[in-house]
Structure formats: C-alpha cells, structure tokens
C-alpha cells in the first residue's frame, strides 16, 4: 500500500524532533504497513498542493491520498523556481526568497515584495479567498475521484466553511512553541485519520 500525503508545515512535521519518524503521516503508514510519500512544505499553499497533485506526480500510483489544505491566502509564483508567497503579520516575512525586479509589470512595482503587498492590500479580499479555497477543495476531491484514489481531505484553516473530513487543531497540550502539533498532537491526528480509513 502506498499513501500520498501533501500539505504545509503541519503535515511536514514542523517543530518535531525527527519529523520523518514522528509526524502523523509516518505514524499512519507504520500502523498500516504502508509506504509513505510526504510532499508537504512549510509555508506551502493550496496552489502548490494542486500543482503537485495534477502536474508533478501521478496520483494513480497510490492507494490513498491524505491531503491537508492550508490557509487560502498563501500562493506561489514561478521565476526559475517555484517561490512561496506566505503573508504573515510582518510584511518582511511574506515572501520566501525575495529577488529581482518584476519583468512585464511596468514601473508600478520595483520588486516582488511591492507587487505582493499591493496585491494583498488592494486586489484581494475575503470573498476572493473563500472562492479560491472552494475551487482548490473541489479540484482535489474531483481529481482524486476521477482517478479512483480514495481521499481524506483535511485542513488547518479552522475558519473555513467547507466540509472537511477533519479540521486539524491544537490546544495548549497538543501544540509546540510556534503552534504546530507536538508529538501528542501528531498521535491524535494519526488516530483520527486511521479511524477515517
């Protein structure tokens, strides 16, 4: 049995010591005797999850997909490599790997950071992100169904109005310093997912 996992830092196992051995994806695979493919990326976006699912990998090689959607405000763009855009409370942390001038956008923006600040402040809004999240959600579900691959779809976006199989949360006993699931949190997530399986 092969299981396909994707998501953000929660699925990657951020803040765990030895995440490859302690994260929920590994615990699930150990319990089922399955082969783990974990493509999660800290700060990753739902756009990246869709790209991985439809373009970069062949989901038909797997017996099960477990996909953890994340906050819809995140995105990515391509400039030689795929660059994460992850807005936070601090503008300086919005981009991972700022570089260069934006070609083709005229003189309004001197660099990528200026462009993304403008985009988040003046172009997007809550409705935009709610619709974007719904598009990603339906794409993941429909694509897995079209390929005959069972899916558990979850999210760490507790504000979402969508019907996920699981909404991942942490409380003071199950989270690490920066809010990611700790070892107990990963064990609880694994148990909940195994119950779904």
N, CA, C and O of each residue as an XYZ file, in Angstrom:
788
protein
N       0.851     -1.195      0.000
C       0.000      0.000      0.000
C       0.884      1.240      0.000
O       1.864      1.318      0.740
N       0.523      2.214     -0.844
C       1.241      3.487     -0.917
C       0.274      4.615     -0.597
O      -0.831      4.667     -1.137
N       0.695      5.523      0.288
C      -0.153      6.657      0.666
C       0.538      7.959      0.289
O       1.711      8.173      0.593
N      -0.216      8.818     -0.379
C       0.232     10.132     -0.844
C      -0.221     11.178      0.173
O      -1.417     11.319      0.430
N       0.729     11.910      0.750
C       0.432     12.994      1.690
C       0.936     14.313      1.106
O       2.008     14.368      0.503
N       0.154     15.365      1.293
C       0.644     16.706      0.971
C      -0.029     17.683      1.922
O      -1.087     17.397      2.483
N       0.595     18.830      2.093
C       0.088     19.852      2.997
C       1.160     20.881      3.277
O       2.080     21.070      2.481
N       1.036     21.541      4.408
C       2.005     22.567      4.793
C       2.824     22.053      5.978
O       3.035     20.847      6.108
N       3.281     22.948      6.829
C       4.164     22.583      7.940
C       3.534     21.569      8.893
O       4.252     20.801      9.532
N       2.217     21.555      8.997
C       1.561     20.600      9.886
C       1.801     19.170      9.411
O       2.054     18.280     10.224
N       1.723     18.949      8.121
C       1.936     17.612      7.566
C       3.427     17.302      7.454
O       3.831     16.143      7.549
N       4.232     18.322      7.256
C       5.678     18.123      7.186
C       6.252     17.699      8.540
O       7.259     16.994      8.596
N       5.611     18.130      9.627
C       6.098     17.793     10.968
C       6.969     18.877     11.564
O       7.883     18.595     12.339
N       6.684     20.126     11.201
C       7.469     21.250     11.718
C       7.488     21.240     13.239
O       6.489     20.921     13.883
N       8.615     21.586     13.794
C       8.894     21.688     15.233
C       9.073     20.337     15.928
O       9.373     20.306     17.121
N       8.901     19.244     15.230
C       9.160     17.939     15.833
C      10.641     17.615     15.741
O      11.306     17.979     14.771
N      11.150     16.935     16.745
C      12.485     16.340     16.632
C      12.291     15.045     15.851
O      11.438     14.231     16.206
N      13.058     14.850     14.811
C      12.931     13.694     13.912
C      11.527     13.616     13.297
O      10.824     12.624     13.494
N      11.113     14.652     12.554
C       9.754     14.645     11.992
C       9.471     13.450     11.080
O       8.338     12.973     11.027
N      10.490     12.958     10.358
C      10.262     11.827      9.457
C       9.826     10.578     10.219
O       9.260      9.663      9.620
N      10.078     10.522     11.523
C       9.692      9.359     12.332
C       8.478      9.618     13.215
O       7.832      8.672     13.665
N       8.155     10.898     13.471
C       7.136     11.221     14.479
C       5.875     11.892     13.917
O       4.857     11.967     14.605
N       5.940     12.375     12.681
C       4.780     13.085     12.130
C       3.638     12.101     11.858
O       3.851     10.893     11.748
N       2.431     12.643     11.752
C       1.254     11.778     11.633
C       1.293     10.917     10.390
O       0.782      9.797     10.414
N       1.876     11.392      9.308
C       1.933     10.574      8.085
C       2.738      9.299      8.321
O       2.356      8.222      7.864
N       3.847      9.428      9.034
C       4.682      8.257      9.333
C       3.953      7.297     10.279
O       4.012      6.080     10.107
N       3.264      7.862     11.284
C       2.529      7.037     12.238
C       1.428      6.233     11.547
O       1.225      5.057     11.849
N       0.724      6.876     10.622
C      -0.327      6.190      9.863
C       0.282      5.063      9.032
O      -0.226      3.942      9.033
N       1.365      5.360      8.327
C       1.997      4.347      7.480
C       2.569      3.200      8.299
O       2.483      2.042      7.890
N       3.154      3.513      9.455
C       3.656      2.451     10.334
C       2.518      1.543     10.773
O       2.668      0.321     10.787
N       1.383      2.129     11.130
C       0.239      1.348     11.593
C      -0.312      0.442     10.490
O      -0.721     -0.688     10.755
N      -0.319      0.944      9.254
C      -0.905      0.199      8.139
C       0.117     -0.622      7.354
O      -0.249     -1.371      6.448
N       1.396     -0.482      7.701
C       2.436     -1.157      6.924
C       2.518     -0.609      5.509
O       2.769     -1.354      4.561
N       2.304      0.698      5.368
C       2.240      1.348      4.058
C       3.513      2.134      3.759
O       4.281      2.476      4.658
N       3.710      2.407      2.480
C       4.814      3.253      2.034
C       4.353      4.712      2.051
O       3.297      5.047      1.514
N       5.150      5.562      2.667
C       4.809      6.983      2.824
C       5.472      7.824      1.748
O       6.677      7.719      1.520
N       4.677      8.662      1.084
C       5.203      9.743      0.251
C       4.646     11.030      0.839
O       3.450     11.298      0.724
N       5.502     11.827      1.468
C       5.075     13.063      2.117
C       5.726     14.233      1.387
O       6.935     14.442      1.481
N       4.915     14.986      0.662
C       5.390     16.103     -0.153
C       5.159     17.457      0.516
O       5.334     18.496     -0.122
N       4.773     17.461      1.777
C       4.426     18.699      2.470
C       5.607     19.666      2.525
O       6.767     19.256      2.551
N       5.282     20.961      2.543
C       6.278     22.020      2.584
C       5.825     23.100      3.555
O       4.705     23.600      3.453
N       6.681     23.457      4.487
C       6.360     24.549      5.409
C       6.108     25.826      4.615
O       6.892     26.185      3.736
N       5.022     26.501      4.927
C       4.662     27.717      4.199
C       4.052     27.439      2.839
O       3.784     28.370      2.078
N       3.829     26.173      2.523
C       3.248     25.804      1.231
C       1.800     26.267      1.121
O       1.144     26.566      2.119
N       1.330     26.317     -0.097
C      -0.009     26.829     -0.384
C      -0.899     25.746     -0.990
O      -0.427     24.682     -1.390
N      -2.190     26.041     -1.047
C      -3.116     25.155     -1.738
C      -2.816     25.116     -3.232
O      -3.031     24.093     -3.881
N      -2.323     26.221     -3.779
C      -1.901     26.234     -5.193
C      -0.804     25.199     -5.419
O      -0.827     24.475     -6.414
N       0.146     25.129     -4.509
C       1.240     24.166     -4.618
C       0.720     22.735     -4.507
O       1.167     21.851     -5.237
N      -0.225     22.510     -3.593
C      -0.815     21.180     -3.427
C      -1.470     20.737     -4.736
O      -1.303     19.592     -5.158
N      -2.210     21.634     -5.374
C      -2.862     21.320     -6.652
C      -1.816     21.041     -7.731
O      -1.961     20.093     -8.503
N      -0.766     21.858     -7.789
C       0.302     21.636     -8.776
C       0.954     20.275     -8.561
O       1.174     19.533     -9.518
N       1.261     19.949     -7.319
C       1.837     18.638     -7.029
C       0.908     17.518     -7.476
O       1.354     16.538     -8.072
N      -0.373     17.661     -7.189
C      -1.352     16.614     -7.465
C      -1.592     16.414     -8.959
O      -1.625     15.279     -9.435
N      -1.759     17.512     -9.703
C      -2.142     17.419    -11.108
C      -0.967     17.387    -12.079
O      -1.083     16.819    -13.165
N       0.172     17.992    -11.704
C       1.266     18.170    -12.652
C       2.519     17.378    -12.288
O       3.117     16.729    -13.147
N       2.912     17.430    -11.032
C       4.218     16.904    -10.639
C       4.224     15.415    -10.300
O       5.286     14.791    -10.305
N       3.067     14.837    -10.007
C       3.016     13.443     -9.549
C       1.880     12.701    -10.225
O       0.976     13.310    -10.797
N       1.935     11.386    -10.153
C       0.886     10.538    -10.709
C       0.118      9.908     -9.550
O       0.565      8.919     -8.969
N      -1.025     10.475     -9.220
C      -1.801     10.014     -8.073
C      -2.281      8.579     -8.261
O      -2.590      7.900     -7.281
N      -2.347      8.117     -9.486
C      -2.815      6.752     -9.742
C      -1.834      5.688     -9.241
O      -2.168      4.504     -9.206
N      -0.642      6.103     -8.859
C       0.336      5.166     -8.301
C       0.083      4.892     -6.814
O       0.793      4.097     -6.198
N      -0.926      5.548     -6.242
C      -1.179      5.468     -4.799
C      -2.526      4.813     -4.514
O      -3.450      4.861     -5.326
N      -2.607      4.205     -3.347
C      -3.839      3.550     -2.897
C      -4.726      4.484     -2.090
O      -5.916      4.223     -1.917
N      -4.146      5.576     -1.596
C      -4.880      6.522     -0.752
C      -4.168      7.866     -0.796
O      -2.939      7.931     -0.822
N      -4.957      8.942     -0.804
C      -4.400     10.294     -0.690
C      -4.920     10.922      0.590
O      -6.114     10.866      0.883
N      -4.017     11.519      1.346
C      -4.385     12.301      2.532
C      -3.811     13.691      2.316
O      -2.599     13.896      2.370
N      -4.700     14.638      2.072
C      -4.272     15.989      1.717
C      -4.793     16.980      2.739
O      -5.990     17.065      3.010
N      -3.849     17.727      3.298
C      -4.140     18.744      4.302
C      -4.059     20.109      3.635
O      -2.973     20.631      3.385
N      -5.240     20.685      3.348
C      -5.254     22.037      2.804
C      -4.835     23.023      3.881
O      -4.882     22.720      5.073
N      -4.422     24.210      3.443
C      -3.929     25.216      4.366
C      -4.649     26.536      4.115
O      -5.691     26.561      3.461
N      -4.109     27.611      4.619
C      -4.756     28.921      4.543
C      -4.803     29.420      3.100
O      -3.771     29.436      2.428
N      -5.979     29.830      2.605
C      -6.121     30.200      1.195
C      -5.397     31.478      0.795
O      -5.290     31.764     -0.398
N      -4.894     32.257      1.752
C      -4.166     33.479      1.390
C      -2.775     33.174      0.837
O      -2.160     34.035      0.208
N      -2.282     31.981      1.061
C      -0.958     31.621      0.538
C      -1.050     31.315     -0.949
O      -2.088     30.876     -1.444
N       0.051     31.555     -1.654
C       0.100     31.212     -3.073
C       1.554     30.963     -3.457
O       2.411     30.793     -2.589
N       1.823     30.943     -4.741
C       3.177     30.756     -5.247
C       3.266     31.383     -6.631
O       2.247     31.649     -7.269
N       4.475     31.614     -7.084
C       4.707     32.056     -8.462
C       5.995     31.422     -8.947
O       6.789     30.906     -8.161
N       6.185     31.468    -10.247
C       7.369     30.823    -10.831
C       8.323     31.874    -11.383
O       7.922     32.743    -12.158
N       9.582     31.791    -10.982
C      10.661     32.618    -11.507
C      11.932     31.781    -11.398
O      12.680     31.903    -10.428
N      12.170     30.948    -12.377
C      13.236     29.939    -12.401
C      12.897     28.762    -11.490
O      13.117     27.611    -11.867
N      12.372     29.027    -10.311
C      11.880     28.019     -9.375
C      10.525     28.486     -8.865
O      10.139     29.637     -9.067
N       9.809     27.589     -8.203
C       8.560     27.980     -7.567
C       8.875     28.690     -6.257
O       9.620     28.171     -5.425
N       8.303     29.880     -6.076
C       8.560     30.724     -4.917
C       7.276     30.802     -4.077
O       6.200     31.095     -4.599
N       7.401     30.539     -2.783
C       6.251     30.610     -1.884
C       5.920     32.057     -1.550
O       6.810     32.883     -1.351
N       4.629     32.348     -1.491
C       4.133     33.632     -1.002
C       3.264     33.292      0.200
O       2.226     32.643      0.070
N       3.702     33.738      1.369
C       3.057     33.351      2.616
C       2.883     34.590      3.482
O       3.759     34.904      4.287
N       1.753     35.309      3.330
C       1.574     36.530      4.110
C       1.494     36.235      5.602
O       0.921     35.233      6.031
N       2.071     37.116      6.359
C       2.014     36.995      7.811
C       1.756     38.377      8.384
O       1.463     39.316      7.643
N       1.863     38.504      9.674
C       1.653     39.814     10.301
C       2.772     40.787      9.969
O       2.615     41.994     10.155
N       3.878     40.292      9.490
C       5.040     41.108      9.187
C       5.302     41.052      7.681
O       5.613     39.990      7.142
N       5.178     42.191      7.006
C       5.378     42.212      5.560
C       6.698     41.571      5.142
O       6.767     40.928      4.095
N       7.722     41.736      5.931
C       9.029     41.212      5.541
C       9.044     39.691      5.477
O       9.937     39.117      4.854
N       8.087     39.029      6.100
C       8.019     37.572      6.066
C       7.061     37.043      4.997
O       6.847     35.834      4.899
N       6.492     37.935      4.205
C       5.518     37.482      3.224
C       6.130     36.561      2.189
O       5.508     35.585      1.771
N       7.328     36.866      1.782
C       7.943     36.080      0.710
C       9.128     35.307      1.222
O       9.895     35.792      2.054
N       9.271     34.114      0.723
C      10.455     33.310      0.975
C      11.311     33.470     -0.281
O      10.907     33.035     -1.360
N      12.469     34.080     -0.157
C      13.370     34.211     -1.302
C      13.066     35.401     -2.194
O      12.961     35.237     -3.409
N      12.920     36.591     -1.634
C      12.726     37.791     -2.461
C      13.906     37.966     -3.400
O      15.056     37.746     -3.019
N      13.615     38.362     -4.623
C      14.710     38.595     -5.550
C      14.223     39.338     -6.786
O      13.093     39.155     -7.237
N      15.086     40.167     -7.313
C      14.940     40.740     -8.641
C      13.762     41.667     -8.864
O      12.878     41.798     -8.018
N      13.773     42.313    -10.036
C      12.681     43.155    -10.477
C      11.614     42.305    -11.145
O      11.905     41.227    -11.664
N      10.397     42.783    -11.133
C       9.324     42.094    -11.825
C       9.351     42.536    -13.274
O       9.241     43.724    -13.576
N       9.495     41.589    -14.152
C       9.532     41.895    -15.585
C       8.102     41.897    -16.120
O       7.318     40.999    -15.812
N       7.767     42.902    -16.915
C       6.473     42.936    -17.562
C       5.364     43.597    -16.760
O       4.226     43.644    -17.228
N       5.648     44.100    -15.589
C       4.612     44.746    -14.795
C       4.741     46.266    -14.790
O       4.084     46.947    -14.002
N       5.578     46.788    -15.658
C       5.708     48.236    -15.756
C       6.508     48.819    -14.616
O       7.275     48.121    -13.953
N       6.322     50.102    -14.397
C       7.121     50.811    -13.399
C       6.419     50.938    -12.057
O       6.950     51.583    -11.153
N       5.246     50.346    -11.901
C       4.498     50.476    -10.649
C       5.146     49.772     -9.474
O       4.968     50.179     -8.326
N       5.903     48.708     -9.756
C       6.481     47.899     -8.691
C       7.963     47.717     -8.943
O       8.376     47.340    -10.039
N       8.757     47.987     -7.927
C      10.207     47.854     -8.105
C      10.692     46.438     -7.831
O      11.752     46.044     -8.317
N       9.935     45.675     -7.065
C      10.346     44.297     -6.799
C       9.121     43.457     -6.458
O       8.010     43.980     -6.376
N       9.321     42.166     -6.262
C       8.226     41.254     -5.968
C       7.496     41.629     -4.674
O       6.272     41.524     -4.602
N       8.223     42.056     -3.679
C       7.602     42.396     -2.407
C       6.577     43.515     -2.584
O       5.478     43.441     -2.033
N       6.931     44.556     -3.352
C       5.988     45.651     -3.606
C       4.735     45.144     -4.316
O       3.615     45.529     -3.979
N       4.944     44.276     -5.302
C       3.805     43.724     -6.027
C       2.860     42.961     -5.089
O       1.650     43.182     -5.110
N       3.419     42.063     -4.268
C       2.559     41.240     -3.411
C       1.883     42.073     -2.324
O       0.745     41.786     -1.952
N       2.560     43.094     -1.811
C       1.906     43.991     -0.851
C       0.674     44.622     -1.499
O      -0.403     44.649     -0.903
N       0.838     45.127     -2.719
C      -0.268     45.747     -3.436
C      -1.386     44.734     -3.670
O      -2.561     45.037     -3.463
N      -1.013     43.536     -4.100
C      -1.996     42.501     -4.410
C      -2.846     42.163     -3.181
O      -4.071     42.085     -3.270
N      -2.191     41.967     -2.046
C      -2.933     41.619     -0.835
C      -3.749     42.796     -0.297
O      -4.839     42.591      0.236
N      -3.248     44.001     -0.425
C      -3.925     45.155      0.156
C      -5.062     45.689     -0.702
O      -6.059     46.175     -0.169
N      -4.925     45.605     -2.054
C      -5.879     46.285     -2.921
C      -6.621     45.385     -3.902
O      -7.653     45.794     -4.434
N      -6.139     44.195     -4.155
C      -6.769     43.329     -5.152
C      -7.623     42.258     -4.493
O      -8.745     42.011     -4.935
N      -7.123     41.626     -3.459
C      -7.814     40.504     -2.847
C      -8.712     40.941     -1.704
O      -8.591     42.048     -1.180
N      -9.618     40.043     -1.329
C     -10.484     40.269     -0.171
C     -10.983     38.915      0.324
O     -10.647     37.879     -0.250
N     -11.771     38.922      1.372
C     -12.237     37.666      1.971
C     -13.004     36.822      0.959
O     -12.785     35.613      0.888
N     -13.885     37.416      0.185
C     -14.672     36.690     -0.817
C     -13.739     35.992     -1.811
O     -13.947     34.827     -2.153
N     -12.722     36.704     -2.266
C     -11.750     36.132     -3.206
C     -11.136     34.860     -2.631
O     -11.069     33.838     -3.313
N     -10.685     34.922     -1.365
C     -10.022     33.769     -0.759
C     -10.999     32.643     -0.439
O     -10.632     31.471     -0.527
N     -12.228     32.974     -0.072
C     -13.233     31.930      0.149
C     -13.504     31.159     -1.146
O     -13.593     29.931     -1.133
N     -13.633     31.872     -2.249
C     -13.878     31.228     -3.549
C     -12.653     30.421     -3.981
O     -12.786     29.300     -4.471
N     -11.479     30.986     -3.802
C     -10.238     30.286     -4.163
C     -10.116     28.970     -3.390
O      -9.745     27.945     -3.961
N     -10.430     29.001     -2.090
C     -10.364     27.794     -1.276
C     -11.369     26.748     -1.777
O     -11.047     25.562     -1.840
N     -12.573     27.179     -2.130
C     -13.603     26.264     -2.642
C     -13.154     25.626     -3.955
O     -13.380     24.436     -4.172
N     -12.526     26.396     -4.824
C     -12.016     25.860     -6.096
C     -10.957     24.795     -5.827
O     -10.986     23.729     -6.443
N     -10.021     25.069     -4.918
C      -8.979     24.094     -4.579
C      -9.588     22.822     -3.987
O      -9.213     21.710     -4.357
N     -10.516     23.002     -3.079
C     -11.190     21.886     -2.411
C     -11.878     20.972     -3.424
O     -11.686     19.757     -3.408
N     -12.673     21.566     -4.294
C     -13.408     20.781     -5.293
C     -12.459     20.140     -6.308
O     -12.710     19.028     -6.774
N     -11.376     20.831     -6.650
C     -10.393     20.273     -7.582
C      -9.744     19.025     -7.000
O      -9.635     18.007     -7.683
N      -9.317     19.094     -5.755
C      -8.673     17.950     -5.104
C      -9.645     16.771     -5.037
O      -9.292     15.654     -5.415
N     -10.856     17.013     -4.560
C     -11.843     15.942     -4.434
C     -12.180     15.325     -5.788
O     -12.191     14.103     -5.928
N     -12.452     16.157     -6.774
C     -12.854     15.663     -8.094
C     -11.726     14.922     -8.783
O     -11.954     13.893     -9.419
N     -10.515     15.435     -8.663
C      -9.381     14.802     -9.345
C      -9.101     13.425     -8.752
O      -8.918     12.461     -9.495
N      -9.064     13.319     -7.433
C      -8.840     12.007     -6.808
C      -9.956     11.039     -7.180
O      -9.691      9.875     -7.480
N     -11.201     11.508     -7.162
C     -12.330     10.649     -7.537
C     -12.205     10.190     -8.990
O     -12.476      9.032     -9.305
N     -11.790     11.109     -9.877
C     -11.673     10.749    -11.303
C     -10.587      9.712    -11.548
O     -10.637      8.982    -12.537
N      -9.608      9.644    -10.657
C      -8.516      8.678    -10.781
C      -8.751      7.431     -9.933
O      -7.919      6.523     -9.920
N      -9.877      7.384     -9.226
C     -10.216      6.221     -8.414
C      -9.367      6.064     -7.165
O      -9.179      4.952     -6.671
N      -8.852      7.186     -6.650
C      -7.999      7.140     -5.461
C      -8.796      7.683     -4.264
O      -9.206      8.844     -4.266
N      -9.015      6.840     -3.243
C      -9.709      7.321     -2.043
C      -8.958      8.505     -1.422
O      -7.730      8.577     -1.478
N      -9.710      9.416     -0.840
C      -9.145     10.669     -0.333
C      -9.656     10.960      1.069
O     -10.845     10.822      1.356
N      -8.740     11.364      1.932
C      -9.097     12.034      3.180
C      -8.613     13.462      3.014
O      -7.416     13.707      2.863
N      -9.541     14.399      3.042
C      -9.186     15.810      2.858
C      -9.421     16.539      4.175
O     -10.497     16.463      4.768
N      -8.396     17.237      4.610
C      -8.470     17.949      5.886
C      -7.869     19.340      5.703
O      -7.365     19.677      4.632
N      -7.930     20.131      6.755
C      -7.381     21.482      6.705
C      -6.999     21.930      8.108
O      -7.554     21.465      9.103
N      -6.034     22.847      8.162
C      -5.739     23.502      9.433
C      -6.359     24.898      9.471
O      -6.107     25.663     10.402
N      -7.164     25.232      8.471
C      -7.862     26.513      8.426
C      -9.188     26.361      9.175
O     -10.207     26.013      8.579
N      -9.168     26.620     10.462
C     -10.362     26.404     11.283
C     -11.470     27.418     10.991
O     -12.578     27.275     11.508
N     -11.198     28.428     10.181
C     -12.216     29.415      9.820
C     -12.965     29.031      8.553
O     -13.932     29.697      8.181
N     -12.536     27.979      7.895
C     -13.172     27.566      6.643
C     -14.610     27.125      6.881
O     -14.946     26.592      7.939
N     -15.447     27.355      5.884
C     -16.839     26.914      5.943
C     -17.041     25.613      5.158
O     -18.167     25.129      5.045
N     -15.970     25.054      4.622
C     -16.073     23.836      3.818
C     -16.168     22.603      4.714
O     -15.763     22.639      5.876
N     -16.699     21.527      4.172
C     -16.894     20.280      4.925
C     -15.706     19.351      4.729
O     -15.704     18.517      3.824
N     -14.705     19.495      5.571
C     -13.524     18.637      5.520
C     -13.786     17.356      6.303
O     -14.636     17.323      7.192
N     -13.044     16.299      5.964
C     -13.117     15.064      6.749
C     -12.609     15.315      8.166
O     -13.132     14.754      9.129
N     -11.586     16.159      8.288
C     -11.033     16.542      9.585
C     -10.566     17.991      9.518
O     -10.011     18.417      8.505
N     -10.786     18.746     10.582
C     -10.178     20.065     10.735
C      -9.134     19.915     11.831
O      -9.465     19.609     12.977
N      -7.878     20.130     11.475
C      -6.769     19.927     12.404
C      -6.624     21.145     13.307
O      -6.520     22.275     12.829
N      -6.619     20.908     14.602
C      -6.454     21.989     15.573
C      -5.491     21.523     16.659
O      -5.216     20.333     16.808
N      -4.998     22.482     17.400
C      -4.155     22.168     18.550
C      -4.651     22.976     19.743
O      -5.202     24.067     19.590
N      -4.448     22.429     20.909
C      -4.685     23.195     22.131
C      -3.369     23.244     22.887
O      -2.350     22.755     22.399
N      -3.385     23.825     24.063
C      -2.124     24.029     24.783
C      -1.386     22.727     25.074
O      -0.166     22.740     25.239
N      -2.091     21.615     25.141
C      -1.448     20.328     25.429
C      -0.928     19.617     24.182
O      -0.142     18.675     24.282
N      -1.366     20.066     23.016
C      -1.001     19.343     21.790
C      -0.253     20.202     20.779
O      -0.114     19.810     19.620
N       0.231     21.368     21.200
C       0.956     22.222     20.259
C       2.357     22.538     20.761
O       2.637     22.555     21.960
N       3.225     22.788     19.780
C       4.590     23.207     20.059
C       4.631     24.717     20.226
O       3.599     25.385     20.152
N       5.805     25.245     20.448
C       6.000     26.673     20.737
C       5.376     27.588     19.679
O       4.762     28.599     20.019
N       5.532     27.237     18.394
C       5.032     28.093     17.315
C       3.641     27.692     16.828
O       3.168     28.205     15.814
N       2.985     26.778     17.544
C       1.595     26.436     17.233
C       1.384     25.183     16.415
O       0.245     24.763     16.213
N       2.460     24.576     15.939
C       2.312     23.321     15.198
C       1.997     22.182     16.169
O       2.264     22.294     17.365
N       1.431     21.091     15.658
C       1.174     19.956     16.551
C       2.486     19.416     17.135
O       3.490     19.283     16.435
N       2.449     19.111     18.427
C       3.599     18.452     19.047
C       3.440     16.941     18.844
O       2.565     16.510     18.093
N       4.259     16.153     19.492
C       4.210     14.703     19.289
C       2.845     14.123     19.666
O       2.344     13.217     18.999
N       2.251     14.648     20.736
C       0.911     14.187     21.130
C      -0.116     14.603     20.080
O      -1.005     13.828     19.727
N       0.015     15.838     19.581
C      -0.881     16.312     18.524
C      -0.821     15.435     17.287
O      -1.856     15.108     16.707
N       0.387     15.050     16.877
C       0.528     14.174     15.711
C      -0.070     12.795     15.980
O      -0.663     12.193     15.085
N       0.080     12.296     17.189
C      -0.514     11.000     17.539
C      -2.042     11.066     17.472
O      -2.683     10.131     16.992
N      -2.625     12.166     17.952
C      -4.075     12.328     17.910
C      -4.581     12.473     16.479
O      -5.620     11.917     16.125
N      -3.840     13.225     15.650
C      -4.219     13.369     14.245
C      -4.151     12.007     13.558
O      -5.064     11.639     12.818
N      -3.083     11.262     13.796
C      -2.944      9.932     13.188
C      -4.104      9.031     13.591
O      -4.668      8.333     12.748
N      -4.464      9.042     14.866
C      -5.573      8.195     15.324
C      -6.883      8.588     14.640
O      -7.641      7.720     14.207
N      -7.151      9.899     14.542
C      -8.382     10.366     13.893
C      -8.411      9.951     12.426
O      -9.458      9.559     11.910
N      -7.271     10.035     11.756
C      -7.220      9.650     10.348
C      -7.337      8.141     10.177
O      -7.988      7.673      9.242
N      -6.725      7.390     11.054
C      -6.849      5.923     10.995
C      -8.311      5.513     11.210
O      -8.784      4.561     10.589
N      -9.015      6.216     12.072
C     -10.450      5.947     12.261
C     -11.224      6.212     10.964
O     -12.150      5.471     10.637
N     -10.851      7.261     10.228
C     -11.494      7.565      8.943
C     -11.184      6.478      7.906
O     -12.051      6.069      7.135
N      -9.929      6.024      7.908
C      -9.522      4.984      6.957
C     -10.300      3.707      7.235
O     -10.108      2.705      6.546
